[in-house]
Structure formats: C-alpha cells, structure tokens
Amino acid sequence: MRTVELLLDEEAELAVREAWRRLADAGLPSQARHRSPTNSPHLTLASCPELTAPIRWGLAEVVAALPLPVHLTGLVRFERPTSVLAWGLDREPALTGLHRRVWEAVASDSRPETLNPLHAPGRWSPHITLGRSQRPGAFADRRVPELLPAPPLSARLTTLRSYDTDTGDLEVLEPRT
C-alpha cells in the first residue's frame, strides 16, 4: 500500500515532535517510539495499492499548490479501531480542495475496494497524529491535554510524499516538468 502525505514546515514539525516527546516521557503511546528514519509528522491524505502513471500525473498537479497554509484546531481523539490522539486541522476550502484532488487522483486508477473509506471526501478528518495504541481508550486520561504543548496556530504543508508500507521506501512527489 502507498500513502499520500503532506509534510509540515520546520517550526510545526518541531512542535509535533515536542508533543511526541512529552507523551513518551509520560509513558503514553507516542509516535516518538517509532524509530524508523521515515517517521516524521505528516498529514495523510489517502492511500492506494500503487502509484500508477495516471495517479502520479494527478498528484503532480497537487504539488504545484504547495506550500499550503493551514490552521490547527487543537486536540482530537479517535477510536477507529485504534486509539489515536492528534492535533486537528481546520477544514479550510484550500485544504479540502487539495484533499479532493488527491482523492480523485488515487481513485482514478485504483479499484474502489482498495481505498480507505476514511480518506474519502466528506469522511476525512485532517489531523496530525501524536500517538496511537491498539488499547481502546488509551488517551482517555484527563491529564493528557495538560502534558502537551499548545499546537501551533498555523503551519504550512510543504512537501507531498508517498510511503510504501511494504518496502518502507519514501518518495517525494514532484511537480510536472
């Protein structure tokens, strides 16, 4: 499976990494525990079995819209099927439009049953993951918000990349030339 993700500007990335560190220091699930060199704060837009030529063509258009300013909305929790703690992003028209273009690109050359329905426009919840756990309610502790720094009010999404979950390879996606 290949993900399609956006990376954060340096200042926002440092803020996320600080939140990761604080969760880990408190003994809570944290993305800081993932020691892979490919692990960095990101916003997942979609996933698909492979990046075919038609998909790459559509994604190259998305790169031209970067960097994209976004606003963070604060702490969010998901229970689906893993427990996830994250900083949410505002569903601003520019972000939802960019997401829709990514979805249309991956859907253009993928079988529908291979796409994650949580990434579909209208269902997608833009967020930057801080921690995740297989244990239900892992972040239900009331002290969790007090452990974390405040999220940055704004950030810029700077780079479109794809992660291959089978090989661990990362690829930065480029604009059309």
KOLTOR-500076 format. One line per 8 residues: their letters; for each residue x, y, z of C-alpha. Coordinates in pm, whole numbers, padded with zeros to 5 digits. Layout:
<nodes>
a) X:Y:Z ~ ...
</nodes>
This chain:
<nodes>
mrtvelll) 00000:00000:00000 ~ 00119:00352:-00078 ~ 00021:00650:00133 ~ -00003:01006:00006 ~ 00106:01251:00276 ~ 00193:01614:00333 ~ 00487:01720:00549 ~ 00485:02021:00780
deeaelav) 00712:02322:00783 ~ 01009:02303:01021 ~ 00853:02504:01307 ~ 00533:02298:01309 ~ 00731:01974:01282 ~ 00933:02072:01591 ~ 00612:02142:01784 ~ 00473:01799:01692
reawrrla) 00799:01628:01788 ~ 00785:01806:02125 ~ 00433:01671:02180 ~ 00558:01323:02083 ~ 00842:01355:02336 ~ 00612:01466:02617 ~ 00373:01175:02557 ~ 00664:00929:02555
daglpsqa) 00814:01081:02872 ~ 00476:01035:03043 ~ 00470:00668:02942 ~ 00185:00715:02696 ~ 00169:00588:02338 ~ 00363:00826:02117 ~ 00480:00846:01759 ~ 00824:00918:01911
rhrsptns) 00852:00544:01980 ~ 00865:00473:01607 ~ 01239:00486:01544 ~ 01221:00449:01166 ~ 01411:00724:00981 ~ 01096:00769:00769 ~ 00886:00863:01074 ~ 00806:01232:01064
phltlasc) 00500:01443:01141 ~ 00263:01437:00846 ~ -00095:01468:00727 ~ -00222:01158:00549 ~ -00445:01240:00254 ~ -00508:00898:00101 ~ -00367:00553:00035 ~ -00379:00324:-00266
peltapir) -00223:-00004:-00378 ~ 00027:00162:-00613 ~ 00115:00496:-00768 ~ 00039:00432:-01132 ~ 00123:00680:-01407 ~ -00231:00832:-01409 ~ -00221:00874:-01032 ~ 00124:01032:-01045
wglaevva) 00002:01270:-01316 ~ -00281:01390:-01091 ~ -00058:01417:-00785 ~ 00197:01627:-00975 ~ -00074:01894:-01011 ~ -00128:01893:-00634 ~ 00240:01966:-00570 ~ 00202:02296:-00757
alplpvhl) -00037:02417:-00480 ~ 00235:02389:-00213 ~ 00320:02532:00028 ~ -00032:02547:00169 ~ -00107:02742:00489 ~ -00332:02562:00739 ~ -00470:02626:01086 ~ -00462:02373:01370
tglvrfer) -00776:02340:01579 ~ -00649:02160:01891 ~ -00654:01814:02040 ~ -00876:01540:01892 ~ -00922:01174:01979 ~ -01036:00889:01754 ~ -01132:00533:01838 ~ -01134:00359:01500
ptsvlawg) -01023:00074:01558 ~ -00709:00205:01725 ~ -00697:00485:01981 ~ -00547:00793:01820 ~ -00450:01124:01979 ~ -00390:01404:01730 ~ -00396:01773:01656 ~ -00682:01851:01420
ldrepalt) -00665:02084:01122 ~ -00934:02327:01017 ~ -01129:02213:00711 ~ -01044:02525:00515 ~ -01151:02533:00147 ~ -00793:02525:00018 ~ -00710:02215:00224 ~ -01032:02031:00144
glhrrvwe) -00990:02119:-00224 ~ -00634:01986:-00226 ~ -00751:01671:-00048 ~ -01029:01620:-00302 ~ -00777:01645:-00588 ~ -00557:01382:-00420 ~ -00858:01154:-00365 ~ -00964:01195:-00728
avasdsrp) -00610:01113:-00842 ~ -00583:00790:-00639 ~ -00943:00689:-00718 ~ -00885:00744:-01091 ~ -00673:00430:-01122 ~ -00750:00217:-00814 ~ -01024:-00036:-00750 ~ -01275:00127:-00510
etlnplha) -01250:-00155:-00255 ~ -00875:-00090:-00219 ~ -00925:00270:-00100 ~ -00964:00356:00268 ~ -01316:00496:00309 ~ -01197:00715:00599 ~ -00993:00912:00345 ~ -01292:00985:00121
pgrwsphi) -01401:01348:00088 ~ -01671:01419:00345 ~ -01537:01148:00580 ~ -01172:01254:00601 ~ -01069:01416:00931 ~ -00749:01612:00873 ~ -00512:01556:01166 ~ -00150:01517:01267
tlgrsqrp) -00110:01202:01477 ~ 00064:01243:01811 ~ 00015:00890:01941 ~ -00175:00571:01866 ~ -00245:00249:02051 ~ -00433:-00077:01998 ~ -00568:-00032:02352 ~ -00917:00125:02349
gafadrrv) -00934:00448:02547 ~ -00555:00482:02568 ~ -00585:00863:02572 ~ -00893:00899:02790 ~ -00684:01022:03086 ~ -00789:01377:03170 ~ -00428:01487:03224 ~ -00326:01425:02862
pellpapp) -00406:01781:02741 ~ -00202:01925:03029 ~ 00104:01725:02921 ~ 00115:01868:02574 ~ 00233:02200:02438 ~ -00030:02409:02265 ~ -00041:02331:01895 ~ 00086:02599:01664
lsarlttl) -00200:02820:01549 ~ -00089:02790:01191 ~ 00151:02585:00984 ~ 00245:02531:00623 ~ 00217:02200:00440 ~ 00530:02195:00230 ~ 00605:01860:00068 ~ 00395:01583:-00088
rsydtdtg) 00537:01237:-00033 ~ 00440:00873:-00057 ~ 00532:00595:00183 ~ 00536:00233:00070 ~ 00408:00028:00366 ~ 00552:-00294:00220 ~ 00909:-00180:00150 ~ 00941:00118:00386
dlevlepr) 01054:00337:00096 ~ 00971:00707:00087 ~ 00930:00906:-00228 ~ 00896:01282:-00254 ~ 00645:01359:-00528 ~ 00747:01630:-00771 ~ 00552:01871:-00991 ~ 00523:01811:-01362
t) 00821:01929:-01558
</nodes>
